[in-house]
Amino acid sequence: TSTPSPLARDTAAVNRGAEPAPERAPAGPVAAAAAPADAIATLSVQVRWSDGGPAPAMWVCLAPADSADWFAQRWLLADRFGVALYRPVTPGAYEVRCRLGGSAAVEVAAGTVNEVELRIPAGIDVRGTVVDPEGRLVPDACIVLGTGSDDALEVARTDGNGAFFLRSVAAGGLVAAFADGFAGSAARPVREFEQGALELRLMGLAGVVTGRVLDADGRPLAGAWVAHGYSHTAMVGGPDAGRAILRTELTDATGSFRLQGVPFAQPWPLHAGAVGHAAWRGEVRVTAGEPEFVEVRLRRAVRLHGTVHDAAGQPQRAHVHVVDANAPGEGIADQRPSWSRAAAFTRADGMFEFANLPAGDLLAAATDHQGGVDSRSFEAGDGDDLTWDPVLASEREIHGRLVDRAGAALAGWRIVAHGDEGVPTPDSATTGDDGAFELRGCAPAVYELFVYAPGDAWHAPILRRPEVRPSPTPVELVVGDGAVPSCRVVGRLAADAAADGLAVVLVGPGGHVAMATDLVAGEPFELGPLPAGTYQLQLQQSRGKGFCAQVVCGLGSCTLAPGQRHDLGDIRMPALGEVEVRLVDAAGDPVARADVVFGLLGAPMGGSAVAIRDGHGLAEFGPGSYLPSYVGDGLCIEHPPFEVTGGRRTIVSLVAAASVHRQVRYDLGAVGWTTRAFATWRKDGRALRWQWFSFWQEKPTVHDEQFTPGVWELELEVGDGSRHRFPFVVTADDTGPILEVVVPK
C-alpha cells in the first residue's frame, strides 16, 4: 500500500481573502519608466467617426509598431470629447487603433505633445438584447467585443430594457454578453448583425470571480490582462449555438478585476499577464453565493530571443515554440489565451522574441517546412534574458532494422518516435522488405520508439524502445515471440437480434481497444489479427450522441495463444432492465439538472448514464451490478452497488451529499503511460463509487473529485492486472492536500 502525501501548493493560485496591499502607486509601463525624463513624450489621440464627428468614450489602444509583445499595448478610454491622452510615451513608431475599428500610424517625438487623428470607418451598427436562460431581459449586462475568442473587452452595458447598441463596428469581430449569476452567451459574428437586431442568450447559472493583480514587487498592477476559461472552445446545440468566448478584463488603477460566467464548484482556469511579467496560469473554484476573491502576484518575465539560421548560416523563416510551466501537457490542446502561449513564426530575417515566459524549465524548438529542426532546453530564473540562435538541420536521423526473434526482416511495420513534451516529432517510417527504416528530421534529443504492426486491426504498439538518440549507429528492434498479431476473435450476431448501434468491444493488455461495428443480424464478424494475451469483451449499443449514451453488457474474458481463433458463437443483447433514479440535494430538495453515470462492474469500458431533470430520471441498463461513477457540477454521489435485472425496474434513491473538493494525482510511470485503470472508492470498507479511465500521458495526471469527510481507501486496478490500495482521510475543510497515488514498479 501507499499512503498519500501532501503536495506543495502554488500559493499564488490559492483562493484567499483580500489582504491590504502596500500603499504604492501602480507601476507604469516598463519602457516608459526606464527612459530619461527628457526623452518622454505625450500623445493625444483624437477619435472621430467616419463623418468627422468626435467619438466619445471609445477604447483606444497604443502599441509599438515593431513589438511582438502583446502586453506592450496600452488601452485608454477616450473622454467625452473623444480624446485619449497617453503620457508618458517613449519616442518611436506606434500604431493606434479603436476597439470598434480603424487604426493610424504615428511617429512620437520627444519633448512635445504629439497629436494623431484616429477615424472609425463606416461599419455595421450592432444592436440587440440580452436575455437570461428563461428568456427574461437582463439590464446592466456586459457586452464584449473582440477580434477572436480571447481578446474581447467590454464595450457597452445593456440599458434597463436589456438592450444594447454599438455604432459602426468593423466586420470580422465577435460579440458576446456576460452578467452576474450567469454563464456567458455564445459569441455572434459582427456580420450577423447586418440583418438587424439579435438576441444574446446567457447560458445557465454561473458565478463571479473578483481579485487583483500585483506586480513582482507586490504593488497593484494596472493594465494587466486577466481571463478565465478555455480559448477556442466550440459551443454546440440549441438555437444559440456558436463560439465560446473568454471573459477578459484589464485591471484598473488598483489592479482589480471582476469576471462573470465562472462555472460553479469545479476548478476553472484563470490566466493573467502584463508587460515585463511572466504569463500566469492558476485555478479558481466558485461556489454559489458571494464572488470568490483571488490575488495573483506575477513574477518577473524571462525573455528568450534569437535568430534562426539554416545549415549554411543564412537567416531562415521558421516556427518557434516554447514549452513552459503553464503548458497543458503532451497531447492536450493548448487552450490558454493566445497572449499566454509562446509560439510564433519568425520574421523574414529569422528573428524571434518571447518576452513573457515564466521561470523554470523551458524547452524551445524551431522547425521549418523543409524538415529542418533544432531544440534546446533551459533552466531559467526570474528576469533572465536568454539568447538562442537555432541552426535548423534535417540530416539528423534514427535508422535501423526491424526483425523477429529469428532475425527475419519484418516489412510494412510502422515506426514512430516521440520525444519529451515540446520536442519536435519526425515523420513516421514504414519498414522496407529488408526491415530497414529511417526517421529523418530529428532534434538533438532523446526519443522513445514505438513499433506498430501492419494494417489497422490493432493500434497499440507491439514494441517500445526508450532512450534512443539520433546517431550514425543503426538500431536493431526485435519483436518477441507471440507479439506479432496472429490471433482472431470471431462470432455472429444472432439472426433474431436487433443490430442498430451494436458493437463488440475487446479490451486488451494495457487497456488497448479493438471494435467490431456495423454488425448485421445473422452475419459473422471478425476482430484481428491481434497479439496473444488476455482480453475482456463487452457488447454495447449506442443510444444517441450524449456523454455515455449507451447500454453495456459484459461478455466475459478470453486468453488467446499465438495463432488462436476464438469463436464467440451467436451473441445478442440480453433483456434490459430499467433504472429509475431519484436525486435530491443535501437539504432534500430535487436536483434540477444532472447527468449521473453508473459503471457496470466487470465491464472493461464503463456503463451508462441517466439524465436527471427535476430530481428524476429513467433509462434502460444492461443486467449486472452498478456503482456511481461520474456526476458533474460539483455534485457528490455515493451509493453502494445495486443490481439491475432484465425486464424489471430498479429504483435508486440518491442524495447529492455535502462534500469537499480534493485533487487526486495519479503517477503510473512505473506501469506505462498507455494503460487503462479502474478505481473503486471505499468509505469505511464499503464500495461507494467506481470509475474507469485511460492514462495516455507520460506525466502524472491530476483528477478533480468530490468526497464526503471520512476514512477512505482507493483500490486501483491497472492494465497489467495488478491491484494497489491507497488509504486516505478526507477532512471537512475544502483546502486539503492533493492525494498522491503512486503505483510501484
C-alpha positions in Angstrom: 0.0 0.0 0.0 0.9 3.6 -0.4 -0.1 6.5 1.8 -1.0 9.8 0.1 1.4 12.6 0.9 0.8 16.4 0.6 1.9 18.2 -2.5 3.2 21.8 -2.1 0.6 24.2 -3.5 1.3 27.3 -5.6 0.3 29.9 -3.1 -0.2 32.5 -5.9 -3.0 30.3 -7.2 -4.8 29.7 -4.0 -8.1 31.5 -3.3 -8.0 33.5 -0.1 -9.3 36.6 1.5 -8.1 40.0 0.4 -5.1 41.4 2.3 -4.1 45.1 2.3 -1.7 45.9 -0.5 1.3 48.2 0.1 0.4 51.9 -0.3 2.3 52.5 -3.5 1.4 53.9 -6.9 0.7 51.5 -9.7 3.7 50.6 -11.8 3.9 52.4 -15.2 4.9 50.8 -18.5 8.3 49.4 -18.2 9.7 51.0 -21.3 8.5 54.5 -20.3 9.6 54.2 -16.7 13.1 53.3 -17.7 13.6 56.2 -20.1 15.2 59.5 -19.0 12.8 62.4 -18.3 13.9 64.5 -21.3 13.2 61.5 -23.6 9.5 61.2 -22.6 6.7 62.4 -24.9 2.9 62.9 -24.8 0.5 61.6 -27.4 -3.0 63.0 -27.9 -5.3 60.7 -29.9 -8.5 62.4 -31.3 -11.1 59.7 -32.1 -13.6 60.6 -34.8 -16.5 58.9 -36.6 -16.2 58.5 -40.3 -18.3 61.7 -40.7 -15.7 63.7 -38.8 -17.7 64.0 -35.5 -15.9 63.2 -32.2 -16.4 59.7 -30.9 -16.6 59.9 -27.1 -15.9 57.0 -24.6 -14.1 54.8 -27.2 -11.5 52.3 -26.1 -8.2 53.2 -27.8 -5.0 51.1 -28.0 -1.4 52.3 -28.4 1.1 49.7 -29.4 4.8 50.0 -30.5 5.0 49.3 -34.3 7.9 47.0 -34.0 7.0 45.0 -30.9 5.5 41.5 -30.8 4.9 41.8 -27.1 1.1 41.5 -26.6 1.3 43.3 -23.2 3.2 46.3 -24.7 -0.2 47.6 -25.9 -1.8 50.3 -23.7 -5.6 50.7 -23.6 -7.3 54.0 -22.6 -10.9 55.2 -22.6 -11.3 58.3 -24.6 -13.0 61.2 -22.8 -16.4 62.8 -23.7 -14.7 64.8 -26.4 -13.2 61.7 -28.0 -9.6 62.4 -26.8 -7.3 59.7 -25.3 -4.2 61.2 -23.8 -1.2 59.0 -23.4 1.5 60.2 -21.0 4.3 59.3 -20.7 5.3 57.7 -24.0 8.8 56.7 -25.1 9.6 58.2 -28.5 9.3 55.9 -31.5 6.9 54.5 -34.1 3.4 53.4 -32.9 0.1 52.3 -34.1 -3.2 53.5 -32.5 -6.5 51.7 -33.1 -10.0 51.7 -31.8 -11.8 48.7 -30.5 -14.7 49.3 -32.9 -12.4 49.5 -35.9 -9.9 51.8 -37.5 -6.1 52.4 -37.0 -3.5 55.0 -37.7 0.3 55.1 -37.6 2.2 57.8 -35.7 5.8 58.8 -35.0 6.1 60.1 -31.5 8.9 62.7 -30.9 10.5 63.5 -27.6 9.8 66.7 -25.5 6.5 67.6 -27.2 2.8 66.9 -27.3 2.2 64.7 -30.4 -1.2 64.5 -32.0 -2.9 62.0 -34.3 -6.4 61.6 -35.6 -8.0 58.1 -35.5 -11.0 57.7 -37.7 -13.5 54.9 -37.1 -14.5 53.7 -40.6 -18.1 53.2 -41.6 -19.1 49.8 -40.3 -22.0 47.7 -39.0 -24.4 49.0 -36.4 -24.7 46.3 -33.8 -27.9 46.3 -31.8 -29.8 43.7 -29.8 -31.0 42.5 -26.4 -29.6 40.2 -23.7 -31.8 37.6 -22.1 -31.3 35.0 -19.3 -31.8 31.3 -20.0 -35.5 31.6 -19.4 -35.8 34.5 -21.9 -36.1 37.4 -19.5 -34.4 40.7 -20.4 -31.2 41.4 -18.4 -30.4 45.0 -17.6 -26.7 46.1 -17.0 -25.3 43.1 -18.8 -21.7 43.4 -20.1 -21.3 43.5 -23.9 -17.8 42.4 -25.0 -16.2 42.8 -28.5 -13.1 41.2 -29.8 -11.3 40.0 -32.9 -11.2 36.5 -31.5 -12.3 34.4 -28.5 -9.5 35.6 -26.2 -9.2 39.4 -26.7 -12.8 40.5 -26.2 -13.1 43.5 -23.8 -16.2 45.3 -22.5 -17.5 48.0 -24.8 -21.1 48.6 -23.5 -23.8 47.7 -21.0 -27.4 46.9 -21.6 -30.0 49.5 -20.6 -32.9 49.0 -18.3 -34.7 47.1 -21.1 -31.8 44.7 -21.7 -31.0 46.5 -25.0 -27.5 47.5 -26.3 -26.2 49.4 -29.3 -22.7 49.8 -30.9 -22.2 52.2 -33.7 -20.1 51.4 -36.8 -18.3 48.2 -35.8 -15.8 46.7 -38.1 -16.8 43.3 -39.7 -14.9 40.3 -38.6 -15.3 40.7 -34.8 -17.2 38.7 -32.2 -19.9 40.0 -29.8 -21.0 38.3 -26.6 -22.7 39.1 -23.3 -22.0 38.4 -19.7 -23.9 39.1 -16.5 -23.6 38.3 -12.8 -25.1 35.0 -11.9 -25.0 33.5 -15.5 -22.7 31.8 -17.9 -21.8 33.9 -20.9 -23.7 33.9 -24.2 -22.4 32.3 -27.4 -20.4 34.7 -29.4 -22.0 36.1 -32.5 -20.0 37.4 -35.5 -20.5 41.1 -36.2 -21.6 40.4 -39.7 -24.7 38.6 -38.4 -26.0 42.0 -37.1 -26.2 43.4 -40.7 -29.6 41.7 -40.9 -30.9 43.6 -37.8 -31.1 43.2 -34.0 -30.1 39.9 -32.4 -30.7 38.3 -29.1 -27.8 37.2 -26.9 -29.0 34.4 -24.6 -27.0 33.7 -21.4 -26.2 30.0 -21.0 -27.2 28.9 -17.5 -26.2 29.7 -13.9 -22.6 30.6 -13.1 -20.5 32.5 -10.6 -18.2 35.5 -10.3 -14.5 35.8 -9.5 -13.0 39.1 -8.4 -9.5 39.9 -7.4 -6.4 41.9 -8.1 -3.1 41.5 -9.8 0.1 42.5 -8.1 3.5 43.1 -9.8 6.7 41.3 -8.9 7.3 43.8 -6.1 3.9 43.4 -4.6 2.3 46.6 -6.0 -1.1 46.7 -7.5 -0.7 46.4 -11.3 -2.9 48.4 -13.7 -3.5 47.3 -17.2 -2.8 43.6 -16.7 -4.8 41.2 -18.8 -7.0 38.7 -16.9 -9.3 36.0 -18.3 -10.9 32.7 -17.3 -11.8 29.6 -19.1 -10.6 27.8 -22.3 -9.8 29.5 -25.6 -11.2 28.4 -28.9 -13.8 26.0 -27.4 -16.9 25.4 -29.6 -20.3 25.5 -28.0 -22.8 23.1 -29.6 -26.6 22.6 -29.5 -29.6 24.8 -29.4 -30.6 27.9 -31.5 -27.8 29.9 -30.0 -25.0 27.5 -30.9 -21.8 29.3 -31.7 -18.3 30.0 -30.5 -17.5 30.4 -26.8 -15.6 33.4 -25.7 -13.3 34.1 -22.7 -14.4 36.7 -20.2 -11.4 39.0 -20.3 -10.6 42.2 -18.5 -7.9 44.8 -18.0 -7.1 45.6 -14.3 -8.0 49.1 -13.1 -5.7 51.5 -11.3 -5.9 49.4 -8.2 -5.1 46.2 -10.0 -8.6 44.9 -9.6 -10.8 42.8 -11.9 -14.2 41.2 -12.0 -15.1 38.3 -14.2 -18.5 36.8 -14.7 -19.5 33.4 -16.1 -17.3 31.1 -14.0 -18.8 27.5 -13.7 -19.8 26.5 -10.2 -18.0 24.0 -8.0 -15.2 22.9 -10.3 -11.6 24.0 -10.7 -11.5 26.5 -13.6 -8.5 28.0 -15.3 -7.6 31.6 -14.6 -5.0 33.5 -16.7 -3.1 36.7 -16.2 -0.3 38.6 -17.9 1.3 42.1 -18.0 4.2 43.9 -19.6 7.5 42.9 -18.1 5.9 40.0 -16.2 5.6 36.3 -16.8 2.3 34.9 -18.1 0.5 33.2 -15.2 -2.0 30.3 -15.0 -3.9 29.2 -11.9 -7.2 27.8 -10.9 -10.3 29.1 -9.1 -13.3 27.4 -7.7 -16.5 29.4 -7.3 -19.5 28.3 -5.2 -23.0 29.8 -5.1 -23.1 32.9 -3.1 -20.6 35.7 -2.8 -18.0 36.2 -5.5 -14.7 34.4 -5.0 -11.6 36.6 -4.4 -8.2 35.7 -5.9 -5.0 37.6 -5.6 -2.4 37.0 -8.3 1.2 38.1 -7.9 3.1 38.0 -11.1 6.8 37.2 -11.4 9.4 38.9 -13.5 9.4 37.6 -17.1 12.0 35.5 -18.7 13.0 36.8 -22.2 14.1 34.4 -24.9 15.2 35.8 -28.2 17.5 35.0 -31.1 17.8 34.4 -34.9 17.0 31.1 -36.7 19.6 30.1 -39.3 19.8 27.3 -41.8 22.7 24.8 -42.1 24.5 27.3 -44.4 24.3 30.1 -41.8 21.6 32.1 -43.6 18.7 33.6 -41.6 15.6 31.3 -42.0 11.9 31.8 -41.5 10.7 29.2 -39.1 8.1 28.4 -36.4 9.4 28.6 -32.9 7.6 27.5 -29.8 8.4 27.1 -26.1 7.0 24.6 -23.6 6.9 26.3 -20.2 5.5 25.6 -16.8 2.0 26.7 -17.9 1.8 24.4 -20.9 -1.1 21.9 -20.7 0.9 18.7 -21.3 1.8 16.4 -24.2 -1.2 15.6 -26.4 -3.5 18.1 -24.9 -4.8 21.1 -26.9 -3.3 24.3 -25.6 -6.4 26.3 -24.7 -4.7 29.2 -22.9 -5.4 32.6 -24.4 -3.1 33.4 -27.3 -1.4 36.0 -25.2 -0.3 33.3 -22.8 1.3 31.0 -25.3 4.8 31.1 -26.6 4.6 30.2 -30.2 5.2 32.3 -33.3 6.6 32.5 -36.8 9.8 34.4 -37.2 10.1 37.4 -39.4 11.8 37.1 -42.8 15.1 37.9 -41.1 14.7 34.8 -38.8 14.4 36.9 -35.6 12.1 35.9 -32.8 11.4 37.1 -29.2 9.3 35.8 -26.3 9.0 38.5 -23.7 6.7 36.9 -21.1 8.0 33.4 -20.2 7.7 32.1 -16.7 10.8 30.9 -14.8 11.6 27.2 -14.6 12.3 24.5 -17.1 11.8 25.7 -20.7 12.1 23.6 -23.9 12.4 25.6 -27.1 12.1 24.1 -30.6 12.3 25.6 -34.1 11.1 23.9 -37.3 10.7 24.9 -40.9 8.7 23.5 -43.9 11.8 21.6 -45.3 12.2 19.3 -42.3 14.8 21.4 -40.6 14.7 21.2 -36.8 16.5 22.3 -33.7 15.7 22.3 -30.0 17.2 23.2 -26.7 16.3 23.2 -23.0 16.9 26.0 -20.5 16.6 26.3 -16.7 15.6 29.9 -16.3 15.3 32.2 -13.2 13.1 35.2 -12.7 14.0 38.0 -15.0 16.6 36.1 -17.0 17.5 37.3 -20.5 18.2 34.2 -22.7 19.6 34.1 -26.2 19.2 31.1 -28.5 20.2 31.0 -32.2 18.8 27.8 -33.6 20.5 26.1 -36.6 18.0 24.0 -38.5 19.2 20.7 -39.8 17.3 17.9 -41.5 20.1 15.2 -41.7 19.8 14.1 -38.0 18.1 10.7 -38.1 17.4 7.5 -36.3 17.7 4.4 -38.5 18.0 0.7 -38.3 16.2 -2.6 -38.9 13.1 -4.4 -37.5 13.4 -8.2 -37.2 11.7 -11.1 -35.4 13.4 -13.3 -32.8 14.9 -15.5 -35.6 16.4 -12.4 -37.3 14.0 -12.4 -40.3 13.0 -9.0 -41.6 9.6 -7.6 -40.8 8.2 -5.5 -43.7 5.4 -3.0 -43.7 5.6 -2.1 -40.0 5.3 1.5 -38.8 8.0 3.1 -36.6 7.1 6.3 -34.7 9.4 8.4 -32.5 8.3 10.6 -29.6 10.4 12.9 -27.5 9.7 14.8 -24.3 6.9 17.4 -24.3 7.8 20.0 -26.9 10.5 18.0 -28.7 9.7 18.1 -32.5 8.4 14.7 -33.8 9.9 13.4 -37.0 7.7 11.8 -39.6 7.0 8.1 -39.0 8.6 5.5 -41.2 7.5 2.2 -42.7 9.9 -0.7 -42.8 11.0 -2.0 -46.2 11.3 -5.6 -47.4 14.6 -5.8 -45.6 13.1 -4.4 -42.4 15.1 -1.1 -42.7 13.7 2.2 -41.6 14.8 5.9 -41.4 13.4 8.6 -39.2 14.7 11.9 -40.6 14.5 15.4 -39.2 15.1 14.5 -35.6 16.1 17.1 -33.0 19.2 16.7 -30.9 17.2 15.0 -28.2 16.2 11.6 -26.6 13.3 9.8 -28.2 11.3 6.7 -27.5 10.5 4.4 -30.5 7.1 2.8 -30.9 6.6 -0.1 -33.3 3.2 -0.8 -34.8 2.1 -3.9 -36.7 0.9 -3.6 -40.4 -2.8 -2.9 -41.1 -5.4 -1.2 -38.9 -6.7 -4.2 -36.8 -4.6 -3.4 -33.8 -3.5 0.2 -33.0 -1.4 -0.4 -29.8 2.4 -0.5 -30.1 3.8 -4.0 -30.2 7.3 -2.9 -29.1 8.7 0.2 -27.3 12.4 1.2 -27.2 13.2 4.1 -24.9 16.4 6.3 -24.7 17.2 6.5 -28.4 19.2 9.4 -29.8 19.9 10.4 -33.4 23.1 8.7 -34.4 25.1 7.1 -37.3 24.9 3.8 -35.5 21.8 1.7 -36.6 19.2 0.5 -34.1 18.1 -3.1 -34.2 14.5 -3.7 -33.0 13.5 -7.2 -32.2 9.8 -8.3 -32.0 9.5 -11.2 -29.5 7.7 -14.5 -29.9 3.9 -14.1 -29.6 4.0 -10.4 -30.0 3.2 -10.5 -33.8 -0.6 -10.1 -34.2 -1.8 -13.6 -35.2 -5.0 -14.2 -33.1 -8.6 -13.6 -34.2 -11.9 -13.4 -32.4 -15.0 -14.3 -34.4 -18.7 -14.6 -33.8 -22.1 -14.0 -35.3 -24.9 -11.6 -34.3 -27.9 -13.9 -33.8 -30.4 -13.8 -36.7 -33.2 -12.6 -34.5 -31.1 -9.8 -32.8 -31.5 -6.1 -33.4 -28.3 -4.7 -34.9 -28.8 -0.9 -34.6 -25.8 0.7 -32.9 -24.4 -2.6 -31.7 -20.6 -3.1 -31.3 -18.4 -5.9 -29.9 -15.5 -4.4 -27.9 -12.2 -6.1 -27.0 -10.0 -4.5 -24.4 -6.6 -6.0 -24.3 -3.4 -5.6 -22.3 -2.8 -2.1 -21.1 -6.4 -1.1 -22.0 -6.0 -1.0 -25.8 -9.2 -1.5 -27.7 -10.4 -3.3 -30.8 -14.0 -3.0 -32.0 -16.4 -4.7 -34.5 -19.1 -2.2 -35.5 -21.8 -2.2 -38.1 -23.0 -5.7 -37.1 -25.6 -7.3 -39.3 -28.1 -9.8 -37.9 -27.3 -13.3 -38.9 -23.9 -12.3 -40.3 -20.4 -13.2 -38.9 -17.9 -10.7 -37.7 -14.1 -10.9 -37.1 -11.7 -9.0 -34.9 -8.0 -9.3 -35.7 -5.3 -10.1 -36.2 -4.5 -9.4 -32.5 -1.4 -10.1 -30.3 -1.6 -13.0 -27.9 -2.9 -12.2 -24.4 -5.9 -11.9 -22.2 -8.9 -9.8 -23.4 -12.0 -8.6 -21.8 -15.1 -8.4 -24.0 -18.3 -6.5 -24.0 -21.4 -5.8 -26.2 -22.5 -2.2 -26.3 -25.3 -0.3 -28.0 -25.2 3.4 -28.7 -28.3 5.3 -27.7 -27.8 8.8 -29.1 -24.8 11.2 -29.1 -24.6 12.4 -25.5 -21.9 11.5 -23.0 -22.0 7.8 -22.2 -25.3 7.4 -24.0 -25.0 3.7 -24.4 -26.1 0.3 -23.0 -23.2 -2.0 -21.9 -23.3 -5.8 -21.3 -20.2 -7.9 -20.3 -19.2 -10.9 -22.4 -16.5 -12.2 -20.1 -12.9 -12.7 -21.0 -10.6 -14.9 -23.1 -6.9 -15.7 -23.2 -5.6 -16.1 -26.7 -2.5 -18.1 -27.6 -0.4 -17.2 -30.8 -2.4 -18.1 -33.9 -5.6 -19.0 -32.0 -9.0 -18.3 -33.5 -11.6 -17.8 -30.7 -15.3 -18.3 -31.6 -17.8 -16.4 -29.5 -20.7 -18.2 -31.3 -24.1 -16.4 -31.6 -24.4 -13.3 -29.5 -27.3 -11.0 -28.7 -28.2 -8.1 -26.4 -29.8 -9.7 -23.3 -33.1 -8.4 -21.9 -32.6 -5.0 -20.5 -33.8 -3.5 -17.2 -34.9 0.0 -16.3 -33.2 2.2 -13.8 -35.3 4.9 -12.2 -33.2 7.4 -10.3 -34.5 9.9 -7.7 -31.9 12.6 -6.8 -32.2 15.2 -4.1 -29.7 17.6 -2.6 -28.4 17.6 0.9 -31.5 19.6 2.0 -33.8 17.0 0.5 -34.9 19.2 -2.5 -35.0 17.7 -6.0 -31.9 18.4 -8.1 -32.9 20.4 -11.1 -30.5 19.0 -13.6 -27.7 16.5 -13.6 -26.2 13.6 -15.7 -25.3 10.7 -13.5 -23.1 8.0 -14.9 -23.1 4.5 -13.4 -20.3 1.9 -14.0 -21.1 -1.7 -14.8 -18.8 -3.7 -12.5 -16.7 -6.1 -14.5 -17.1 -4.3 -17.8 -13.9 -3.1 -19.4 -15.4 0.2 -20.7 -17.8 1.5 -18.2 -21.5 1.8 -18.1 -24.5 4.1 -18.8 -25.9 7.5 -17.8 -29.2 8.7 -16.5 -30.3 12.3 -17.3 -31.9 13.9 -14.2 -34.5 16.6 -14.6 -36.3 18.0 -11.6 -35.0 15.2 -9.4 -36.0 12.3 -11.6 -34.6 10.2 -14.4 -35.2 6.9 -16.2 -33.0 4.9 -18.6 -32.5 1.3 -19.9 -29.5 -0.6 -18.5 -27.9 -3.9 -19.2 -28.2 -6.5 -16.4 -25.5 -6.6 -13.7 -24.1 -4.7 -10.7 -23.6 -0.9 -10.9 -21.9 1.8 -8.8 -22.0 5.6 -9.3 -19.1 6.8 -11.5 -19.3 10.4 -12.5 -21.6 13.4 -12.0 -21.0 17.0 -13.0 -21.5 20.4 -11.5 -19.5 19.6 -8.3 -22.1 17.2 -7.1 -21.1 14.2 -4.9 -23.0 10.9 -5.3 -22.1 8.0 -3.0 -24.1 4.8 -3.1 -23.5 1.1 -2.6 -23.8 -1.3 -5.5 -27.2 -2.0 -6.9 -28.4 -4.9 -9.2 -30.2 -4.4 -12.5 -32.3 -7.4 -13.7 -33.6 -7.8 -17.2 -37.3 -7.0 -17.6 -37.5 -5.3 -14.2 -37.4 -1.7 -12.9 -34.8 -0.8 -10.2 -35.4 2.3 -8.2 -32.3 4.0 -6.9 -32.6 6.9 -4.5 -29.6 9.2 -4.4 -28.6 12.1 -2.3 -26.1 14.8 -3.6 -24.2 14.9 -0.3 -22.5 17.9 1.2 -18.9 17.3 0.1 -15.4 18.7 -0.2 -13.1 19.0 -3.2 -9.9 17.1 -3.5 -7.4 16.6 -6.3 -6.0 13.1 -6.9 -2.7 12.9 -8.7 -2.0 9.6 -10.4 1.6 8.6 -11.2 1.6 5.4 -13.3 5.1 5.9 -14.7 6.2 2.5 -13.4 3.3 0.8 -15.3 3.5 2.6 -18.6 1.6 5.6 -19.8 -0.8 3.9 -22.2 -2.8 1.9 -19.8 -6.4 1.5 -18.6 -7.3 1.7 -14.9 -10.3 1.0 -12.7 -10.8 2.9 -9.4 -13.0 1.5 -6.6 -13.6 4.1 -3.9 -14.5 2.6 -0.5 -15.5 4.5 2.7 -15.4 2.7 6.0 -14.9 -0.5 4.0 -18.0 -0.1 1.7 -17.6 0.4 -2.1 -19.5 3.6 -3.0 -18.0 4.7 -6.4 -16.4 3.0 -9.4 -14.6 4.8 -12.2 -12.7 3.8 -15.4 -10.2 5.9 -17.3 -7.1 5.7 -19.5 -3.7 7.2 -18.8 -2.2 8.2 -22.1 0.4 10.8 -20.9 3.8 10.0 -19.5 3.5 12.7 -16.8 1.3 12.3 -13.7 -2.3 13.2 -14.2 -4.5 15.2 -11.8 -8.2 14.4 -11.4 -10.7 16.5 -9.5 -13.1 14.7 -7.2 -15.7 15.4 -4.5 -15.8 13.4 -1.3 -17.7 13.4 2.0 -15.4 13.6 5.1 -14.3 10.2 6.5 -11.9 7.3 6.2 -11.4 6.2 2.6 -9.5 3.7 0.5 -8.8 3.7 -3.2 -8.4 0.3 -4.9 -6.7 0.8 -8.3 -6.6 -1.9 -10.8 -4.3 -1.2 -13.7 -3.8 -2.6 -17.2 -1.3 -5.3 -16.2 -3.9 -6.8 -13.8 -2.3 -5.7 -10.6 -4.2 -4.1 -7.8 -3.0 -1.4 -5.5 -4.6 0.1 -2.4 -4.2 3.7 -1.1 -5.8 4.7 2.2 -6.5 8.3 2.9 -8.6 10.5 5.2 -10.8 13.3 4.0 -11.3 16.2 6.4 -14.2 18.6 6.4 -12.2 21.6 5.1 -12.1 22.3 1.3 -8.4 23.0 1.1 -6.8 19.7 1.8 -3.6 18.4 0.1 -3.5 16.7 -3.2 -3.9 12.9 -2.8 -0.8 11.2 -4.2 -1.4 7.8 -5.9 2.0 6.4 -7.0 1.9 2.8 -8.4 5.1 1.0 -7.5 7.1 -0.9 -10.1 
